[in-house]
Amino acid sequence: MAALRKFVSGIVPPEGQSHPAWWFVFQGSKLLVYPKPQSATLPFLMDPSELSLTFIRQNYLGHLDNCNCYAAEVAERTIPPAGMAFEGLRQVYGHLDEDLFWIAARAVQVVDWDRTHQFCGRCGVPLRTKTDERAKECPQCGLLHFPRLAPAIIVLVERGGQLLLARSRHFMPGMYSVLAGFVEPGESLEEAVVREVKEEVGIEIKDIRYFGSQPWPFPHSLMIGFTATYAGGEISLDDKEIEEGGWFTVDNLPQLPGKISIARKLIDGFLAKRESIHKD
């Protein structure tokens, strides 16, 4: 896999425009792209007026290998320019360059925050955008409003050569994944891991280890991944959250999440470890 290009986040757009810039234009949560059967590209323009679109709002994101990146939003019923379409981020993953995809994931959250934070939640006064950080400030009461970010844990639990997989009620038919849930106020990440596993499948775990993290723009999460080891108890599913669940081995895996997700990275890490043990 090719290395991702370097993206540097920014708040204040540069003065003047001497090179084309990447434009991440959204209608709701759908991104404007040039779609092709097996790929998609983004507008790369000196002047966004070439698109003949009216932007409701616009934000500077930073630069990718010295090419500036902007997020913009258009009205709900805007007709895309000829040869272009508005498509969901899940649709364009694997078609769009990966570095551009993750900037798009950042962009959609910035656009959503800008759209939904026009007035102060404390006193109702129109907010003003700060120029030195990604935030809005109330000119009356001084309350700061930052982009919403919801931390969530995701954990792969293993028992010998088995891993625990479950089906949430909102998953696609037939797909299983590892367990996940949002962190509650006043809770450490490790406490959230223990609680979510106990609530969703009723078992105890130990040896909780950090695996990695991933921004998840559906709609505004940060997924923090862990691995853990089974410590006791019988599986008892929370039927409000979990439809099916159980222990699986390498040779009887169900349908798994796509490569986009940290859930799949956790599962692939387990599979790679089992393969290494088998070879030894």
C-alpha positions as CSV (number, residue, x, y, z in Angstrom):
1,M,0.0,0.0,0.0
2,A,1.3,3.4,-0.9
3,A,2.2,5.7,2.0
4,L,-0.3,8.4,2.8
5,R,0.7,11.9,1.8
6,K,1.3,14.5,4.6
7,F,-1.7,16.5,5.7
8,V,-1.2,19.5,8.0
9,S,-4.3,20.8,9.7
10,G,-5.0,24.5,9.5
11,I,-7.5,27.1,10.6
12,V,-6.7,30.3,8.8
13,P,-6.7,30.1,5.0
14,P,-3.6,31.5,3.2
15,E,-3.9,34.9,1.4
16,G,-4.2,34.5,-2.3
17,Q,-4.2,31.3,-4.3
18,S,-1.2,30.4,-6.4
19,H,-2.0,26.7,-6.9
20,P,-5.1,24.6,-7.3
21,A,-6.8,23.4,-4.1
22,W,-8.8,20.4,-3.1
23,W,-12.5,21.1,-2.6
24,F,-14.6,18.9,-0.3
25,V,-18.1,20.0,-1.1
26,F,-21.0,18.5,0.8
27,Q,-24.7,18.3,0.4
28,G,-25.7,17.1,3.9
29,S,-23.3,14.3,4.5
30,K,-22.8,13.5,0.8
31,L,-19.5,14.4,-1.0
32,L,-19.3,16.0,-4.4
33,V,-17.2,13.7,-6.7
34,Y,-16.5,12.8,-10.3
35,P,-17.7,9.2,-10.1
36,K,-16.2,6.4,-12.3
37,P,-17.0,2.7,-12.2
38,Q,-14.0,1.8,-10.0
39,S,-12.7,5.2,-8.8
40,A,-13.7,8.7,-7.8
41,T,-11.9,12.0,-7.9
42,L,-12.5,15.4,-6.2
43,P,-12.6,19.0,-7.6
44,F,-9.0,20.3,-7.8
45,L,-9.4,23.9,-8.7
46,M,-7.8,27.4,-8.7
47,D,-11.3,29.0,-8.3
48,P,-14.3,27.1,-6.8
49,S,-16.6,29.4,-8.9
50,E,-15.7,27.0,-11.8
51,L,-18.3,24.6,-10.2
52,S,-21.1,27.2,-10.5
53,L,-22.3,26.3,-7.1
54,T,-23.5,28.6,-4.2
55,F,-21.8,27.7,-0.9
56,I,-23.8,28.2,2.3
57,R,-20.6,28.1,4.3
58,Q,-16.9,27.4,3.8
59,N,-14.0,26.2,6.1
60,Y,-10.3,25.9,5.5
61,L,-9.0,22.5,6.6
62,G,-5.2,22.7,6.0
63,H,-2.9,21.5,3.3
64,L,-2.0,18.1,1.7
65,D,1.5,18.2,0.4
66,N,1.2,22.0,0.1
67,C,-2.1,21.8,-1.7
68,N,-4.8,23.7,0.2
69,C,-7.9,21.9,1.3
70,Y,-11.3,23.5,1.8
71,A,-14.7,22.2,3.0
72,A,-17.9,23.7,1.8
73,E,-21.6,23.1,2.0
74,V,-24.4,23.6,-0.5
75,A,-28.2,23.6,-0.1
76,E,-30.1,20.3,0.1
77,R,-31.6,20.3,-3.4
78,T,-28.6,21.6,-5.2
79,I,-28.1,19.9,-8.6
80,P,-24.5,18.7,-9.0
81,P,-22.4,20.0,-12.0
82,A,-22.4,17.9,-15.2
83,G,-20.4,14.7,-14.8
84,M,-20.5,14.9,-11.0
85,A,-22.6,13.4,-8.2
86,F,-23.1,13.6,-4.4
87,E,-22.2,10.3,-2.8
88,G,-21.9,9.0,0.8
89,L,-18.5,8.5,2.3
90,R,-19.1,4.8,2.6
91,Q,-19.8,4.6,-1.1
92,V,-16.6,6.4,-2.1
93,Y,-14.3,4.5,0.2
94,G,-11.9,2.3,-1.8
95,H,-12.7,4.5,-4.9
96,L,-11.2,7.8,-3.6
97,D,-7.5,8.1,-2.8
98,E,-7.2,7.1,0.9
99,D,-5.5,10.3,2.0
100,L,-8.3,12.3,0.4
101,F,-10.9,10.0,2.0
102,W,-9.6,10.7,5.5
103,I,-9.5,14.4,4.9
104,A,-13.1,14.1,3.6
105,A,-13.9,12.3,6.9
106,R,-12.5,15.4,8.8
107,A,-14.3,17.8,6.4
108,V,-17.8,16.3,6.9
109,Q,-17.5,16.7,10.7
110,V,-16.3,20.3,10.4
111,V,-19.2,21.1,8.0
112,D,-21.7,19.4,10.3
113,W,-20.4,21.3,13.4
114,D,-20.5,24.6,11.5
115,R,-24.0,23.9,10.4
116,T,-25.3,22.9,13.9
117,H,-23.5,25.6,15.9
118,Q,-24.8,28.9,14.7
119,F,-26.1,30.0,18.0
120,C,-24.9,29.8,21.6
121,G,-26.5,26.9,23.5
122,R,-26.4,28.8,26.8
123,C,-27.9,32.2,25.8
124,G,-29.0,31.9,22.1
125,V,-26.7,34.7,20.7
126,P,-25.2,34.2,17.3
127,L,-21.7,32.7,17.6
128,R,-18.5,34.1,16.0
129,T,-15.8,31.9,14.6
130,K,-12.4,32.0,16.3
131,T,-9.4,32.5,14.1
132,D,-6.7,30.8,16.3
133,E,-8.5,27.5,16.9
134,R,-11.3,25.3,15.5
135,A,-13.9,26.8,17.8
136,K,-16.8,29.3,18.0
137,E,-17.2,31.8,20.8
138,C,-20.3,33.5,22.2
139,P,-19.7,37.3,22.2
140,Q,-22.2,37.7,25.1
141,C,-21.4,35.0,27.6
142,G,-18.0,33.8,26.3
143,L,-18.9,30.1,26.1
144,L,-16.7,28.2,23.7
145,H,-18.1,25.7,21.3
146,F,-15.8,23.1,19.8
147,P,-16.5,20.4,17.2
148,R,-18.4,17.5,18.7
149,L,-16.3,14.4,19.2
150,A,-17.7,11.2,20.8
151,P,-15.1,8.8,22.1
152,A,-16.1,5.1,21.7
153,I,-14.2,1.9,22.6
154,I,-14.0,-1.1,20.4
155,V,-12.6,-4.4,21.7
156,L,-11.6,-7.8,20.3
157,V,-12.0,-10.5,23.0
158,E,-10.2,-13.8,22.5
159,R,-10.4,-17.1,24.3
160,G,-7.6,-19.5,23.2
161,G,-8.0,-19.8,19.4
162,Q,-11.4,-18.2,19.4
163,L,-12.6,-14.6,19.0
164,L,-15.9,-13.1,20.2
165,L,-18.1,-11.7,17.4
166,A,-21.6,-10.3,17.6
167,R,-24.4,-9.0,15.4
168,S,-25.8,-5.6,16.3
169,R,-29.4,-5.0,15.2
170,H,-28.4,-2.2,12.9
171,F,-25.8,-4.3,11.0
172,M,-26.2,-5.4,7.4
173,P,-27.8,-8.9,7.2
174,G,-25.2,-11.6,8.0
175,M,-22.4,-9.3,9.2
176,Y,-20.7,-9.8,12.6
177,S,-18.1,-7.6,14.3
178,V,-16.3,-7.0,17.6
179,L,-18.0,-5.2,20.5
180,A,-18.1,-1.4,20.7
181,G,-19.8,1.3,22.7
182,F,-19.5,4.9,23.7
183,V,-17.5,6.1,26.8
184,E,-19.6,7.5,29.6
185,P,-18.8,10.8,31.5
186,G,-16.3,10.1,34.3
187,E,-15.3,6.8,32.9
188,S,-11.8,5.7,31.9
189,L,-11.4,3.9,28.5
190,E,-10.5,0.6,30.3
191,E,-13.6,0.9,32.5
192,A,-15.7,1.5,29.4
193,V,-14.2,-1.7,27.8
194,V,-15.1,-3.8,30.8
195,R,-18.6,-2.3,31.2
196,E,-19.6,-2.6,27.5
197,V,-18.5,-6.3,27.3
198,K,-20.4,-7.1,30.5
199,E,-23.5,-5.2,29.4
200,E,-23.6,-6.6,25.8
201,V,-22.5,-10.3,26.3
202,G,-22.3,-10.8,30.1
203,I,-18.8,-12.1,30.4
204,E,-15.7,-10.9,32.3
205,I,-12.4,-10.0,30.6
206,K,-8.8,-9.3,31.6
207,D,-5.5,-8.3,30.0
208,I,-6.9,-5.2,28.4
209,R,-4.4,-3.8,25.9
210,Y,-4.5,-0.7,23.7
211,F,-4.5,-1.6,19.9
212,G,-5.0,1.7,18.1
213,S,-7.5,4.4,17.2
214,Q,-9.4,5.7,14.2
215,P,-11.5,8.7,13.5
216,W,-15.0,7.5,12.5
217,P,-17.1,10.2,10.8
218,F,-20.4,8.3,11.0
219,P,-21.2,10.8,12.3
220,H,-18.5,12.1,14.8
221,S,-16.8,9.4,16.7
222,L,-13.2,8.6,17.7
223,M,-12.9,4.8,17.9
224,I,-10.3,3.6,20.5
225,G,-9.4,0.0,19.9
226,F,-8.4,-2.6,22.5
227,T,-7.8,-6.3,22.8
228,A,-8.7,-8.4,25.8
229,T,-8.8,-12.0,27.1
230,Y,-11.8,-13.9,28.3
231,A,-11.8,-14.2,32.1
232,G,-15.0,-16.0,32.9
233,G,-18.8,-16.2,32.6
234,E,-21.3,-17.5,30.0
235,I,-22.4,-15.4,27.1
236,S,-25.7,-13.7,27.8
237,L,-26.8,-11.3,25.1
238,D,-28.3,-7.9,25.7
239,D,-31.2,-8.4,23.2
240,K,-31.8,-4.6,22.9
241,E,-28.4,-4.1,21.4
242,I,-27.2,-7.6,20.2
243,E,-29.1,-9.9,17.9
244,E,-26.6,-12.8,17.9
245,G,-23.2,-13.5,19.2
246,G,-20.7,-16.2,20.0
247,W,-17.2,-17.6,19.8
248,F,-15.7,-18.1,16.3
249,T,-12.5,-19.8,15.0
250,V,-10.4,-18.9,12.0
251,D,-12.1,-21.6,9.9
252,N,-15.7,-20.7,10.6
253,L,-15.8,-16.9,10.4
254,P,-19.0,-15.1,9.4
255,Q,-19.2,-12.1,7.1
256,L,-16.9,-9.4,8.5
257,P,-16.8,-5.6,8.4
258,G,-15.0,-3.9,5.5
259,K,-11.3,-2.9,5.4
260,I,-12.2,0.7,6.2
261,S,-12.9,0.0,9.9
262,I,-10.7,-0.5,12.9
263,A,-13.0,-3.4,13.7
264,R,-11.6,-5.2,10.7
265,K,-8.0,-4.3,11.7
266,L,-8.6,-5.8,15.1
267,I,-9.9,-9.0,13.5
268,D,-7.1,-9.1,10.9
269,G,-4.6,-8.7,13.7
270,F,-6.1,-11.7,15.5
271,L,-6.1,-13.8,12.3
272,A,-2.4,-12.9,11.6
273,K,-1.5,-13.9,15.1
274,R,-3.2,-17.3,14.8
275,E,-1.5,-17.9,11.4
276,S,1.9,-17.1,12.9
277,I,1.2,-19.5,15.8
278,H,0.1,-22.2,13.3
279,K,3.3,-21.8,11.3
280,D,5.4,-22.1,14.4
